[in-house]
Amino acid sequence: MRRDLRGRVVLVTGASRGIGRRTAERLARLGARLALSARSQDELAKIVGECRALGAEAEAFPADLTKPEDRARIVGDAVARFGGLDVLVNCAGVGSFGEFSTSTPDIVRRSMEVNFFAQAEMIRVCHPHLLKSAANWQPAVVNVASICGRWGIPSMSEHCASKHAFVGLTEALRGEFARYDIDVLLVLPGVVRSDDLNRHMLRNDGKIYLDFDGAQPPEEVADAVVRSLLTNRTEKACGTASWWVWFGKRMFPRGVRFFMQRKVWNWHKAEGERRKADKPTA
Ligand SMILES: NC(=O)c1ccc[n+]([C@@H]2O[C@H](COP(=O)([O-])OP(=O)(O)OC[C@H]3O[C@@H](n4cnc5c(N)ncnc54)[C@H](OP(=O)(O)O)[C@@H]3O)[C@@H](O)[C@H]2O)c1
């Protein structure tokens, strides 16, 4: 199956930067009609301008997706503006990098609030409109989760919890929505070079070596999101690291566990050596 997105209404959350922004640009080139959402109005206005310059119809729908009234408002406004809804790309999210023992209840709750509850409730609000679209097309929900939703990465505990919940929901809904002809697709990025790591992360003091500088560019993930939508790919682990963890979990889970533990040990060893080197000599 191959989807033609020309003239189709796509709501992209997390569209102000990173993966969501690049996804919006790619969808604009394919002739989709775009409802773009995030909290930052100025950044949204810029990306709306860029999409229009590419010849696409695009509109900004600013919202804090953790608020039920915002979710209902933007979906209602987008449907009123475009006359329906064919695809939801759930891409808003936050990261959290640090050990669970030194974290706070607020960080766990915020991770779940943005990465799980907001996305889950967006699907619920969009469902009746996707159902209408199914009368003459094959609508879809694309959930941009993370490889953290398939394997618990040390120092990303609350992030992994929120993404596992999101992946579980995705799999369950895939079965539930099949009878409505609504596809539920899953994209699993690895470590991605966010536009602004400080805004993306609720905390950034993890004790495992993850290469954020050498990470995957958001453009590559956006390509995977759009390809998944075009070809109706159920699940895509993007990037080499993500693919190896995804594949390794199936084929040699003990090897992946050992690899993760080594990364933690190596971080502590390097930290010990750094401390020794910093100690002033008497
Ligand atoms: N970066 C990575 O290493 C990585 C790896 C795997 C998976 N992912 C996942 O991929 C998705 C996109 O990540 P990214 O790297 O593109 O991150 P990003 O550059 O930080 O973008 C996150 C987007 O989510 C929006 N957002 C955050 N909180 C929101 C809220 N309460 N309401 C509405 N919008 C909100 C942000 O917009 P505003 O701030 O303007 O609201 C922004 O547009 C996330 O779900 C993330 O967990 C990222």
The ligand as a Gaussian input file, in Angstrom:
#p B3LYP/6-31G(d) Opt

LIG

0 1
 N       16.031000      14.069000      20.686000
 C       16.215000      12.775000      20.902000
 O       17.330000      12.306000      21.203000
 C       15.043000      11.820000      20.748000
 C       15.312000      10.455000      20.732000
 C       14.260000       9.571000      20.628000
 C       12.951000      10.050000      20.572000
 N       12.706000      11.370000      20.589000
 C       11.299000      11.803000      20.577000
 O       10.995000      12.478000      19.374000
 C       10.037000      13.503000      19.625000
 C       10.581000      14.833000      19.111000
 O       11.846000      15.058000      19.704000
 P       12.817000      16.240000      19.218000
 O       14.195000      15.752000      19.307000
 O       12.325000      16.802000      17.941000
 O       12.587000      17.259000      20.426000
 P       12.528000      18.849000      20.455000
 O       13.374000      19.443000      19.403000
 O       12.749000      19.221000      21.878000
 O       10.987000      19.122000      20.069000
 C        9.964000      18.783000      20.966000
 C        8.672000      19.391000      20.460000
 O        7.622000      19.074000      21.397000
 C        6.928000      20.275000      21.726000
 N        6.402000      20.201000      23.091000
 C        7.076000      19.902000      24.222000
 N        6.249000      19.974000      25.280000
 C        5.020000      20.334000      24.794000
 C        3.760000      20.587000      25.397000
 N        3.568000      20.492000      26.718000
 N        2.730000      20.934000      24.587000
 C        2.902000      21.040000      23.261000
 N        4.068000      20.818000      22.632000
 C        5.121000      20.476000      23.397000
 C        7.985000      21.379000      21.583000
 O        7.404000      22.621000      21.296000
 P        7.225000      23.820000      22.353000
 O        8.387000      23.789000      23.296000
 O        7.166000      25.009000      21.471000
 O        5.924000      23.525000      22.996000
 C        8.752000      20.906000      20.351000
 O        8.096000      21.314000      19.175000
 C        9.784000      13.489000      21.138000
 O        8.656000      12.739000      21.431000
 C       11.018000      12.816000      21.677000
 O       10.792000      12.161000      22.924000
 C       13.720000      12.288000      20.664000

